[in-house]
């Protein structure tokens, strides 16, 4: 594979610098509001399913368990900020639905380890393959925010989201093999 030309490399660096300048001007409150808005756009882009019907707090517990396989209830409580009773109830509900599995921690039998069920991981991968592109939903959000010319920014917004996702998100757990002890191999 040939190395990129100096002009192409310069352009990539210039674009990254412009992106960093924009990101560096965002404060914590703006980042929070952006994240909240992106979450709403993401939920709207997901086809109607059981996930979409879950209360937002249960979805957060599910996503945390998917991102951190082998976590204890206490660790999920720490990361989500929900009371232990809420996390335990959400895990029990998701376990009863066959989405999560639990096991007593062999190291400390007082703790419960939580992971996605193997059948659910397969369903996630299938759903991801069948998931429609976000373009129509993102375009609608851009038009809502910017008016009719918002659609002109679709490619730019999609590229920025892909770049940001690549920079700040960990490997997807459904692409990784894991066990109840949280050992992950990606």
N, C-alpha and C positions, 0 to 999 in steps of 0.2 A: 504494500500500500504506500503510495507516494505521500510525502509530507505536504501539509497545506502550504499554499503559496504565502509569501510574507503579507500580501495584501489581505488574503482571507484571514490569516491569523490576526492581523491588526484589527480587522473589522470585528472579529469575535471578541477580542480584548476590549475594544471600544464599546460593544454592546454589553458585555459583562460589567464594565465600569458604570455605564448608564444605569443598568439594573441595580447595581450595588448602591449608587447614589440615591435612587428612589427608595430602596429598602432602608437605608440608613436614616432617612428623614421620617420614617414611620415610628411613632412612639408606641408604648405598650397598649394604651387604650385603642389606638387606631388599628393595631395588629389584632387585638381581640375582636373588635367590630368586624374587621375584614374576615377573620376566621369564622365568625358567626354567620356572616352573609354567605361565605363560600359553603358552609355546612348546609345552609338552606338550599342553595343551588344544587349541591350534591344530592340531597335527599329528594329534591324535585326530579333529578335526572335518573333516579333509581326507579325501574318499573315497579308497579304495585306488587308488593310481596309481603310476606310476614314481617320482614325486617322493618319495612316502612310503617307498619301498623303498630310496632312496639312503641311504648312511651320513650321519649328522648333519654331519660335517665337509664332505662334498661338497655337501650342501644349503646349508651356510653360504657356500661359494664361489659356488654358483649364485645365491643370493639377493643376495650382494654384487655379482655381475656384473649382475644385473637392476636393482639399485638405482643402479648407477654405470656406465652404458653407456660404452664407449670407454676403460675403465680398462686400465692395463698390469698385467701379472702382479705386478710389484713393488708397485703400489698396492693390489692385492687382498691381497698378503702383509701389507702394513702395517696394513690395516683388520681383517683376520681374525686376525692373529697366528700364522698357520700358516707352516711352513717353505716356501721357494720350491719345493722339490721336490714337496711335497704339492699346492700350488696348481697348479703346472704339470701334474701328473698328473690332478688333478680337472678342469681346463679341457680337457685332451686327451680325457678320458673323455666329458665333456659335448659336446665338439665332435664326437667320433665318433658320438655318439647323435643329432646334429643339433640339439641344444638351443642351443649357443653357436657363434658363428663367430669366427675370429681373422684378424687381418691385421697385416702388418708396419707399424709406425708410420712414416709417410712422413717425419716430422721426425727420428726417431732409429731407423734401421733395425735397431738391436740390440734394440729393444723390440717386444713383441707387444701389440696392442690387442684387447680382448675385448668382444663384445656378444652379445646374444641373437639367434638367427636370426629372420628375419622370420616364417618359418612357426611357430616356437615362440611368438613374441609373439601370433600369432593364436590359437594353442592356449590360451595363458594367458587371453586375453580370453574365449574360449569357455568355458573351465573356470570362470572367475569368474562368468560368467552362469549357469552350471548348478550352481554350488556351493550345497549346501543351507545353510540358516541354521545358525548355531552354537548356537541355543537348546538342542537336545537334549543336546549335549556339555557345554555350560556348565552346564545344569541338573544333569546327572549329577555334574559336579565340585562344584557347590554342595551337593548332597545328600551326597556323599562327605565333604565338609568339615564341613558344618553339621547333618547329619542330615535327617530328613524335612522340616523347615521351610526347608531351603536353597532349595527350589524357589520359595518366596515372594519370594526376592531376585533372581529372574531378570531382571525388567524393570530394576531398579535397576543390576545388574551390567552388563547389556547397554548401558544408557545411559552408564555410567561408562567402559566400554571404548571406545564410539564417541567420546566426548568426548576421552579420552586419545589415541586414534589420530589424531583430527583435529588435536590440538595438537602432537604430536611426530613424526608421520611425514611424509616428503616426498611430493610428488605421485607417484603410481604410475607407474613407467617404461613400463608397457604402455599407458598412456593418452597417452604422449608419442611424438612422432616423433624418432628419433635416427639418427645415422650412426656410422660407425666412428671418427670423430674425437671422438665424445662430444658433438657439438653436439645440444642437446635443445631441442625446441619443444613446450611443453605448452599 
